[in-house]
Amino acid sequence: MSDNFSAKETLAIYGACATTITLVRDGFFTEEKTPTMQDAIDYLEALDAAPLGVVLHIRVHGRNIPFGRDNVSKLMGEL
């Protein structure tokens, strides 16, 4: 993401898209599927302990757009 990243703009563009969350905990990968990007963010905010790694895979036009840990942190920090 660029320095002028906007969580509101990102949610406006991708908020209704199906999202898969990949979490890394204790060396294991876990995937959770959510119907929207906002649901994925709500899921992450509800976690008790922060995972070692997080990637959101936003499904758009037949392909996945990955949002890595830094971008997820920026997204959650602005909301």
Protein Blocks (a to p, Z undefined) as FASTA:
>chain_A
ZZkbcfklmmmmmmmpccdddddeehiacddddfbfklmmmmmmmpmbdcfbdcddddee
hiacdddfklmmmmmmmZZ
